[in-house]
Amino acid sequence: MPSEHDLERRIEELEANLRVLQAENAVLTEGAEDTMLLGLIAEEISAAQTVGGVIESGLERLSIVKDIPLCACCQRDEDVVEVVESFLSCCSEDLGKVRVTIAPAVLRDLTVESVYLHGSDCSQVELPIPAAAEPLTPTSMLLMPMRRHSGPSNLFIFADSRPEERLPSMVPMLHRVTEMMTARVDNIRLLSELTTLNVELERATRAKTEFLANMSHEIRTPMNAILGFAQLLRHDLALTPEQAGRLDIISRNGEYLLDLINDILEMSKIEAGRSTVDISAFDLHATLDDIDGVFRGRMENKRLAFRVQRDADLPHIVLTDVRKVRQILVNLLANAAKFTNTGSVTLRASARRLGGTDLELRFDVEDTGVGIEAGEMSLLFGQFGQTRSGRASGSGSGLGLAISREYARLLGGDIKASSRPGAGSTFTVTLPAQLGGLGDLPPEPEERTVIGLLPGQPRYRVLVADDFAEMRDLISEIMSRVGFDVRTVADGSMAVEEFSRWRPDLVLMDLRMPVMDGHEAIRLIRNSGAASAATKIVALTASTFTDARTEVLASGADGFLGKPCTEAELFRTAAELLGAKYVYDDSAGPEPTAPAEAMHSDMFEGIPESLLSEIRDATSKADFRRVVDLCDQLAEVNAVVARGVRRLALDYDAETILRLLTP
């Protein structure tokens, strides 16, 4: 039987084991509680949407669950420490936005590691406690620095008033909580900054789009007038060779300036993600022929050999965006011509079959020009970036290659460049495409010179609304000279009023006008009653954005013409919407039709007899200069007849004039 001593020793051992188990259980319990607390705090701070909400909820939960009398989050900027949020279990108030005084020695230690203060050392930190709070004399303090993603760092302060040292055992858990709070605060601030930046970006994008729309309208509209009136002057048979040459200079330089403007606007469309792809079938060989014709004269003027080479198996009909393909090749050849003074420029075209109808088109533009230094190759495709030779040339927008590469990538391809200084450069374009057939080709538009409306048609009424006087005059002259009855107004409000009075067959409506813009005018006209349905409305705009077309067509317009628009586009639009039919210069066949064959005596109906008498009298006296002068008066009544009589007078064809004017 065990002795009493053995029993006592055994009891002591059991009690010791029990204390160990109780201690381990306490640790496990506390660990489980900490894990639950971390999960709870994580949920709460994740749900908080503001910086204050995150810190406040985290500090309050720590103070209550872990029984910490004071928990504070401070912002530290160098030696200045200021409370941002705090929670005191002994008071309904918090510390407020107050400064915290910390001894310099403690501040020096607060770099990365936490600082623990006990007993009298706590006096090195002065926290202004609200008067309404119970007296709080910290017996221990834990100062925990936490770096933020950006800006001043955070400093968390935990103060305990109990005699036992509890805070050191809480360091891992407190560190996890402060890390979570800091990360969530950084996340909220970054999201806020991102939202602000996105708003600013959207505002800047809207401002840029508005600026581009204004610039497009303010520049392209007068450019339309310059090019349009130059085109009109070409019809004057009294034009001397010298005058024709000057017109060519005006047209050529106007088109060059328009190309520069279009480059800038096109790059803006690409940046805004508003450049679209228009896939259609076209004859690749015919496109290469056109490009050959555009550049051959320029190359010959520089005494350069120009070759357009095609692989024997290069297909004729392919499907891709022909306008972008053409623009890419034009830009590359223009660059080659500009930087090549001797030697040659070669365009090679080939295609690789990928299976089925899939193709990979390849175009190589090779020159023997000045070449490009290796250090400048990175400038080639940058916006407004130019190499040393490009700057020396003093011409171009610096956008051609950038646009070409963006076009190529938009089509699913790319452009690569190689060069040797002094030996020339090669640009290689690869583009995906589809093999097509003759049945895929769209019908060819007729591009013939209109000299009048075919007899037997109504005299169509056309209303032109544009705030730019020269634009109104240009369209009026183009359309009235062939027989349309044209009236003009300067804004949308006047257009609505004139529509109500006159009931035109066709309205050409500029979209950007003072008083009332074209969008509102179209809406009011369409809502004015059933009679408005008979009137066709065509929007005129200098905007280069495709969604502008979609918007205006949805508002009630029947068609859309971009500025600058040509005579052919105006006449084609009237034919499509009104069914107008024309007399052409080449209506009898390949050879131009003589004016006498296109005119007849019925066309002189409605012209004042006094004016006809003066023309007959001047013709009888062979005073053709006087006949030409009288044609200006005749044009006010019938522009088509005036043009025909003027041509007959310039041909000294008195017999035909008198025959037409004799009752």
Helices and strands as residue ranges (DSSP letters): H 4-47, H 51-65, E 70-77, E 80-88, E 99-102, H 104-109, E 115-118, G 119-124, E 125-126, E 140-146, E 153-160, H 167-233, H 241-271, E 280-283, H 284-301, E 305-310, E 317-320, H 322-338, E 344-355, E 358-367, G 374-379, H 388-393, H 400-410, E 414-420, E 424-435, G 438-440, E 450-453, E 461-465, H 469-480, E 485-489, H 492-502, E 506-510, H 518-526, G 530-534, E 536-541, H 546-554, E 559-562, H 567-578, E 582-584, H 595-598, G 601-604, H 609-620, H 624-637, H 639-650, H 654-661
